[in-house]
Every structure is written in structure tokens, then in C-alpha cells.
Amino acid sequence: MMNLVLVGFMGTGKTTVGAALAASLGMKHKDLDHAIVESEGRSIPDIFADQGEAYFRGVETKCLAQLLDEDPQVLTTGGGAVLRQQNVEMMLAHGIVIALHATEEELIKRLENDSGRPLLAGGVAARVRTLMAERAGVYDFAPIQVDTTGKSLSDIVMEITNQVVERTQGGEQ
């Protein structure tokens, strides 16, 4: 088994799905944002406030490289991890990448009470729409695409598992 890397816009369910997928497959689950917080000794909003997004993205790339070199795992990433081409190349080289999607309305509903996301400052609905427009197409590189809107966690895990098995048995990556 190789790394399974979950990418997608914030609120698509990466962390929740990743934990359930790892449990279902008997794999470890690692979360890139948690690794960043552990490495930096402070929260992501604090990193953004103190040193800005560019600094955060550098730490993100460093932590991603370290995690991808570990034993096979389910690795969940932050929504912006795909903004650096270097990260995309590392993910594709070290695992099967799965992009999670949800409708704009669903994302706004899921994120409207989340105060821990620095990129949503200034109004959730407006920021979600703006960021979705800015990031249109950035998750398309993932060979597996899954819409999480209106689906149960078990159905999402089953859909991903079936597609991963298809790819690995078919010799694709």
C-alpha cells in the first residue's frame, strides 16, 4: 500500500474522511496542518498573523516532504497545499491523490461557524466564493475525484476505497 493523499477546498471533509478511510484500511492517518502546528509550536491563525501566508506555505512544503517520506499512510492536507507546484509533484510522486469536492452552498454551511480558518476572515460566504474562484481547477490534477455533498461518511470512504483498489489492481497510480 502507498500513501493516500487527500486534497480539496477547506470544508470538503478531508480530515474527517481521512481519519475514517485510514481506520477502514488499517493505515495510519496524518494531518498536514497538525504536523505544521506541532512543528511550529503555535496555531495556524497565529502563524498567519505573525509571519504571513508565504512563511506558512514554506513550512507547509517542508512538513509535507517529511510526511510523504514516512510509512504508507492516509495524509490529509490543508486546502491551499496544492498552490505550490512543488507540493503537487511531491504528492503525485509519493502516493495516490484524492480530491474531495462539495458545492459552494454546502461549503458555506459547513464553514460558517468555523473561526479557526484565517483565510475566511471578512465573511465566510464572500471569502468562500472568492477563494473557490481563485482556486478553480487547482485540484483537477488528482486522479481520483470525489464529491462529498450530501453523502454519508461511510459512502465516501467506500467510494474512495473502490477507486483506490481499481487503480492499484489496474497498475495505475
Secondary structure, 3 states (H helix, E strand, C coil): CCEEEEEECCCCCHHHHHHHHHHHHCCEEEEHHHHHHHHHCCCHHHHHHHHHHHHHHHHHHHHHHHHHCCCCEEEECCCCHHHCHHHHHHHHHCEEEEEEECCHHHHHHHHCCCCCCHHHCCCHHHHHHHHHHHCCCCCCCCCEEEECCCCCHHHHHHHHHHHHHHHHHCCCC
